[in-house]
Amino acid sequence: MSFAESLRREARSAPESGIVAVVNHARGREGLIPLWVGEGDRPTPAFIHEEATAGLAGGETFYTWQRGTPDLRAALARYHQRHFGQGFAPEEFIVTGGGMQSIQLAIDAVAGAGDEIIYLSPAWPNFPAAFGIAGGTPVPVQLDFSENGWSLDPGRLEAAITPRTRAIFLNSPSNPTGWTADRETLKAVLDLARRRGLWIVADEIYALFHYAGGRAPSFMDVMEADDRIIFVNSFSKNWAMTGWRIGWLRTDPSLQQVFENLIQYSTSGVAQFMQRGAVAALDHGDGFVTGQVERARKGRDIVSSILSQTGRVRFARPAGAFYLFFAIDGVKDTAQAAIEIVDETGVGLAPGSAFGPGGEGFFRLCFNRRLDQLEEAASRLAGWIAARQS
């Protein structure tokens, strides 16, 4: 028996990321424009990292509150009050080691081996993979794509529920499609969860990247105090902090000890000096986020315009997040095509096949980058498309 054969089946079956496969193929090439992963090109701004540096220099290198420092949890309450227009208590928030850990903790809390969680597909592949590793069964419900954009059929969502279903995982605005649930859709999903006794895990990481004005609709707009919803979030996207690996959960205060225990037996908390930087992001970063969103809006418009002029690209103009999810006529194997594109044009894209059912035939392009780079990348892609047509 080999080493691998002696491991848990779930661990052996963990899928290789189709995104990382392309990244590893071309990482570090000269002239590369990397639009394949979900991050911008700006480093963390000084007003954040200087606070973290001061904390590190001041000796904040010891164990700290596993739920998060009181200062950071209070800052999270202030941030939510500003953006969601209601009162929040620090006791509703748990600090985590990134958005991915927030998702894993939520999964651990609501479901496990033998259970099912429904999610909307195409989807960021980390959620279904993480739940599969935990021994559960992720159940995709495919969004519909048409000339009017992406949409959810609530009837299809309900039809996917079985006696083993424990939760619905809903990411809005969506990575990768940009689909953004309106209040009516959120109400319909919430009503369904209430009727069927299900938890909702709400991934609203891209809530501020919303192009119709203001933040995106949230379950916080329609829920009651006794609704069973766990919100997962991250500092990564809003404040250019992807490498920091710090995020948060919002839960009912009665669950604080449960989640503290889960953190105790996983990471045992987030470094105190990093949390100091996160406080600065929340309290002083609204202007930075506004600038990020406006630049992303312009980036969206640039790549949409250039690619649509080819006459061979299909996409729905994303209402939120910072990705263009597009298909090229005649291209079916996007995993292979993403390799060809990066080899021939120097533009790094994520293949849509990495995002599960409904993603086949699409590519994901991150437009949260310098506008001149996006114009160059889109022009290179347009040239590649034209060469295939001739």
C-alpha positions in Angstrom: 0.0 0.0 0.0 1.4 3.4 -1.0 1.5 6.4 1.3 -1.4 8.0 -0.5 -3.5 4.8 -0.4 -3.3 4.8 3.4 -4.8 8.3 3.7 -8.5 9.1 4.1 -10.5 8.7 0.9 -11.7 12.3 1.3 -8.2 13.6 1.5 -7.0 11.6 -1.5 -10.0 12.8 -3.5 -9.5 16.6 -2.8 -9.5 18.0 -6.3 -6.6 20.0 -7.8 -7.6 23.6 -8.4 -8.2 24.1 -12.0 -7.2 27.8 -11.4 -3.9 27.0 -9.8 -3.1 24.5 -12.5 -3.0 27.4 -15.0 -1.2 29.7 -12.5 1.5 27.1 -11.9 2.0 26.6 -15.7 2.8 30.2 -16.3 3.7 31.9 -13.1 6.5 34.5 -13.3 6.7 34.7 -17.1 7.9 38.0 -18.6 5.1 40.2 -19.9 2.4 38.2 -18.1 -0.8 39.9 -17.3 -2.2 37.7 -14.5 -6.0 38.0 -14.4 -6.6 34.5 -13.1 -7.0 34.8 -9.3 -9.4 36.8 -7.2 -7.2 39.7 -6.1 -6.3 43.2 -7.3 -2.8 44.5 -8.0 -2.7 47.1 -5.2 -0.7 46.3 -2.1 -2.3 46.8 1.3 -2.4 50.6 1.9 -0.1 52.3 4.4 -2.7 53.3 6.9 -3.4 49.6 7.5 0.1 48.0 7.4 1.6 50.8 9.5 -0.8 50.0 12.3 0.1 46.4 12.1 3.8 47.2 12.1 3.4 49.4 15.2 1.7 46.5 16.9 4.4 44.1 15.9 7.1 46.6 17.1 5.2 47.0 20.4 5.4 43.3 21.2 2.0 42.2 20.1 3.3 38.7 19.4 1.7 36.7 22.2 -1.5 34.6 22.3 -4.6 36.7 22.2 -8.4 36.5 22.2 -9.4 33.6 20.1 -12.7 35.2 19.2 -10.8 38.3 18.1 -9.6 41.3 20.1 -12.3 43.5 21.7 -11.1 46.4 19.5 -11.6 44.5 16.3 -14.9 43.1 17.2 -16.1 46.6 18.1 -14.8 47.9 14.8 -16.7 45.2 13.0 -19.9 46.3 14.7 -19.3 49.9 13.7 -18.5 48.9 10.1 -21.7 46.9 9.8 -23.8 49.7 11.3 -22.4 52.2 8.7 -23.1 49.9 5.8 -26.2 48.0 6.8 -28.1 50.7 8.6 -28.9 48.9 11.9 -27.4 48.2 15.2 -24.8 45.4 15.8 -23.1 44.2 18.9 -19.4 43.2 19.1 -20.6 39.8 20.5 -22.0 38.9 17.0 -18.6 38.7 15.4 -15.8 36.1 15.5 -12.4 36.9 13.9 -11.0 34.1 11.7 -7.9 33.2 9.7 -9.3 34.4 6.4 -12.6 33.9 4.5 -11.7 30.3 3.8 -11.5 29.5 7.5 -14.8 31.3 8.0 -16.4 29.0 5.5 -14.8 25.9 7.0 -16.0 26.9 10.5 -19.5 27.4 9.3 -19.5 24.1 7.5 -18.2 22.3 10.7 -20.9 24.0 12.7 -23.9 23.1 10.5 -23.1 19.8 8.7 -20.7 16.9 8.5 -20.1 13.4 7.2 -23.2 12.1 5.4 -24.9 15.5 5.2 -25.6 17.6 2.2 -25.3 21.4 1.6 -26.8 23.0 -1.5 -24.9 25.7 -3.3 -25.3 27.7 -6.5 -23.1 26.8 -9.4 -20.9 28.0 -11.2 -19.2 28.6 -7.9 -15.8 29.3 -6.3 -14.5 25.8 -6.1 -13.1 26.0 -2.5 -16.5 25.7 -0.8 -17.6 22.4 -2.4 -14.1 21.0 -2.1 -13.9 21.9 1.6 -17.2 20.3 2.4 -16.3 17.2 0.4 -13.1 16.8 2.5 -15.2 17.1 5.6 -17.1 14.0 4.4 -20.2 15.8 3.2 -21.9 16.0 -0.2 -22.0 19.4 -1.8 -25.1 19.6 -4.1 -24.9 22.1 -7.0 -28.0 23.9 -8.2 -27.1 25.5 -11.5 -27.8 29.1 -12.3 -29.4 29.8 -15.7 -27.5 31.8 -18.3 -29.2 33.7 -21.1 -28.9 36.9 -23.0 -30.6 38.5 -19.9 -27.8 37.3 -17.6 -27.6 34.8 -14.8 -30.6 33.9 -12.8 -31.8 31.5 -10.1 -34.8 29.2 -10.3 -36.1 28.9 -6.7 -38.1 25.9 -7.7 -34.9 24.1 -8.8 -33.3 25.0 -5.4 -36.2 23.5 -3.5 -36.2 20.4 -5.6 -32.6 19.7 -4.6 -33.5 19.5 -0.9 -33.4 15.9 0.5 -33.7 14.5 4.1 -29.9 14.9 4.3 -29.8 18.6 3.4 -28.6 20.7 6.3 -27.9 24.1 4.7 -27.9 26.4 1.7 -24.7 28.1 0.8 -25.3 31.3 -1.1 -22.6 33.6 -2.5 -23.9 37.0 -3.6 -22.5 38.9 -5.4 -21.2 35.8 -7.0 -17.7 34.6 -7.7 -17.3 33.9 -10.7 -20.5 35.1 -12.5 -21.2 38.5 -10.9 -24.8 37.4 -10.4 -26.3 39.4 -7.5 -29.4 38.4 -5.7 -32.1 41.0 -5.3 -34.2 41.4 -2.1 -37.0 39.3 -3.6 -34.6 36.4 -4.3 -33.1 36.6 -0.9 -36.6 36.6 0.7 -37.5 33.5 -1.4 -34.4 31.6 -0.3 -34.9 32.6 3.3 -38.6 31.6 3.3 -37.5 28.2 1.8 -34.9 27.7 4.5 -37.4 28.6 7.2 -40.0 26.1 5.8 -37.5 23.3 5.5 -35.6 23.9 8.7 -32.3 24.7 7.0 -29.3 26.9 7.9 -28.1 29.5 5.4 -24.4 30.2 5.1 -24.2 33.7 3.5 -21.0 34.6 1.7 -21.3 38.3 1.1 -17.6 39.0 0.7 -18.2 41.2 -2.4 -21.2 43.2 -1.0 -19.5 46.5 -1.5 -18.4 45.6 -5.1 -21.8 46.4 -6.4 -22.3 48.5 -9.6 -26.0 49.5 -9.3 -25.2 52.0 -6.5 -24.5 51.4 -2.9 -23.8 47.9 -1.5 -25.5 44.7 -2.7 -28.7 43.4 -1.1 -28.0 41.3 1.9 -29.8 38.7 4.0 -29.4 41.3 6.8 -32.0 43.4 5.0 -34.7 40.7 5.1 -33.9 38.4 8.1 -35.4 38.2 11.6 -33.4 37.8 14.8 -34.3 34.1 15.0 -33.3 33.2 11.4 -30.5 30.6 11.2 -27.9 32.4 9.1 -24.1 32.5 9.5 -22.4 35.2 7.5 -18.8 34.6 6.3 -16.6 37.4 5.2 -13.0 38.5 4.6 -10.7 41.5 4.7 -9.0 40.2 1.5 -11.0 42.0 -1.2 -12.1 45.3 0.1 -8.8 46.4 1.6 -6.2 44.6 -0.6 -5.3 42.2 2.2 -5.4 38.9 0.4 -2.1 37.7 1.8 -3.0 38.6 5.4 -5.4 35.7 5.8 -7.9 37.4 8.2 -11.7 37.3 8.0 -14.7 37.1 10.2 -18.0 35.4 11.0 -21.2 37.1 12.0 -23.5 34.8 14.1 -26.0 34.9 16.8 -24.2 35.8 20.1 -25.4 32.5 21.6 -23.0 30.7 19.3 -19.9 32.6 20.4 -18.5 29.8 22.6 -19.2 27.2 19.9 -17.1 29.1 17.4 -14.4 29.9 19.9 -14.0 26.2 20.5 -13.8 25.5 16.8 -11.1 28.1 16.4 -9.3 26.7 19.5 -9.0 23.3 17.8 -7.9 24.7 14.4 -5.8 27.8 14.4 -6.2 29.1 18.0 -6.7 32.6 16.7 -5.3 35.4 14.6 -2.1 37.4 15.5 -2.9 40.5 17.5 -0.8 42.9 15.4 -2.7 41.8 12.3 -6.0 42.5 14.1 -4.7 46.0 14.8 -4.2 46.5 11.1 -7.7 45.2 10.5 -9.2 47.8 12.9 -7.6 50.5 10.8 -9.0 49.0 7.6 -12.6 49.0 9.0 -12.4 52.5 10.7 -10.5 54.4 8.1 -10.8 52.4 4.8 -14.2 53.4 3.4 -12.6 55.8 1.0 -10.1 53.2 -0.2 -12.9 50.8 -0.8 -14.9 53.4 -2.8 -11.8 54.0 -5.0 -11.4 50.2 -5.5 -15.0 49.8 -6.6 -14.9 52.7 -9.0 -11.7 51.5 -10.6 -13.2 48.0 -10.9 -16.3 49.5 -12.5 -14.1 51.2 -15.2 -12.2 48.0 -15.6 -15.4 46.0 -16.2 -16.5 48.5 -18.8 -13.1 48.4 -20.6 -12.9 44.6 -21.0 -16.6 44.3 -21.7 -16.4 46.8 -24.5 -13.3 45.4 -26.2 -14.3 41.8 -26.0 -17.9 42.4 -27.1 -16.6 44.1 -30.3 -15.2 40.7 -31.4 -18.7 39.5 -32.0 -17.7 36.1 -30.7 -17.8 36.6 -26.9 -20.9 36.0 -24.7 -21.3 37.2 -21.2 -23.7 38.8 -18.7 -22.5 42.2 -17.6 -21.7 41.6 -13.9 -23.7 43.5 -11.4 -21.3 42.8 -8.6 -17.9 41.3 -7.6 -15.0 42.0 -10.0 -15.0 39.2 -12.5 -16.0 38.9 -16.1 -17.3 35.4 -16.8 -17.3 35.0 -20.5 -17.5 32.4 -23.3 -15.8 32.4 -26.7 -17.7 30.9 -29.6 -16.2 27.7 -30.7 -14.1 27.1 -27.5 -15.4 24.2 -25.4 -12.3 22.9 -23.5 -11.5 26.0 -21.4 -8.9 24.3 -19.3 -6.8 23.6 -22.4 -7.7 26.9 -24.0 -6.5 28.8 -20.9 -3.1 27.2 -21.3 -3.0 28.1 -25.0 -4.1 31.7 -24.3 -1.5 32.3 -21.6 1.2 30.7 -23.8 0.2 32.7 -26.9 -0.9 36.0 -25.4 0.6 36.2 -21.9 -2.9 36.8 -20.5 -3.7 34.6 -17.5 -7.4 33.5 -17.2 -9.1 31.0 -15.0 -10.9 28.2 -16.9 -14.7 28.1 -16.2 -14.5 24.4 -15.9 -12.8 25.0 -12.5 -16.1 26.5 -11.2 -18.3 23.4 -11.5 -21.5 22.7 -13.3 -22.5 25.5 -15.6 -19.0 26.9 -15.8 -17.9 24.7 -18.8 -17.2 26.8 -21.8 -16.5 30.0 -19.8 -13.4 31.9 -18.6 -13.1 34.1 -15.6 -11.2 37.3 -15.8 -10.4 39.5 -12.8 -10.8 43.2 -13.7 -9.8 44.7 -10.4 -6.5 45.9 -11.8 -4.7 48.8 -13.5 -6.8 50.1 -16.4 -4.0 50.2 -18.9 -3.2 46.5 -18.1 -6.8 45.6 -18.6 -7.0 47.4 -22.0 -3.8 45.6 -23.1 -5.1 42.2 -21.9 -8.5 42.6 -23.6 -6.8 43.7 -26.8 -4.5 40.6 -26.7 -7.5 38.4 -26.1 -9.4 40.0 -29.0 -6.4 39.4 -31.3 -6.3 35.7 -30.2 -10.0 35.3 -30.9 -9.7 37.0 -34.3 -6.8 34.7 -35.2 -8.9 31.6 -34.4 -11.6 32.9 -36.7 -9.4 33.4 -39.7 
